[in-house]
Amino acid sequence: MPTHCGDVGVYLGQPTGEELRANPAAYEALMEEVAQYEWGNDPEYMRGFVDGLGGSQVVYLFECRHCQAQLVQWDLD
């Protein structure tokens, strides 16, 4: 579970690709999170990753209860 401002984030759910793109702060948080991986810097791969959310690849969305920062965790099977 991600933390921010010294506290755990509030779980908001598993957004679809469309929902994630509609939330610029959450989308940017995901891009920052995966930028550490080579595949995370491939725009074509990331388009497919975000489009395919909900199957074997998911993003868990959280929000900081203090400053409302969007926090993400992701998982691939």
N, C-alpha and C positions, 0 to 999 in steps of 0.2 A: 504494500500500500504506500503510495507516495506521500511525502510530507512536504510542508511549506510553512513558513512562519512559525517553525517549532511545533507543529501540530499535524496530525494526519488529515488528509483530504477527505471531503465528503463524496461518496460514490454517487455518480449521476447516471451510470448505465453504459451500454455498449452502442455507441453511435454507428449508424450506417455511413458509408462514404459520403452520401449526399448531406447528411446531418453534420458530419465533420467539416465538410467544405463550407457549410453555412455558418460555422462558428470559427471565424478567423483565428481567434486566440488558441483554441484547441488544435486547429490544424497546424498552426505554427509550432505549438508545443510538441506535436508528433514529429514534425520535420526536424526540430532541434534534437529530439530524442534519438532518431534513427540516423542522423548525420554522422555519428561515430562509426557507422558501418559503411563499407564500400557501396553496397546495394542501395543504401539510403540516400546516396547522392546521385542516383540514376533517375532522372525525371520520368522516363518511360516506365521503369519498374515501379516507381512510387505511384504513378497514375493507376496502374493495375492493382497495386496493393490496396489503395484507398477504394477503388471500385469494387474490389472483392471482399471488403469487410463483411463479416457476418457468417462466413463459412469456417474454414480452418484457420483463418486469420481474424483476429479481433483486436479492437482497441477498447480499453477500459478508461472511461472519462471520470475524472475527479475534479473537485473545485476546492481551493483553499477557503476554509471557513472564516479567515481573517481578512484577506485582501482580494478574494474572488479570482485569483490566478487559476487558469485552466491547467490541469495536470493530466498526463496520460501515461498509461502503461500499455504495452502491446504484447501479443503472443501469436506465434505461428506454430502450427502442428508440424 
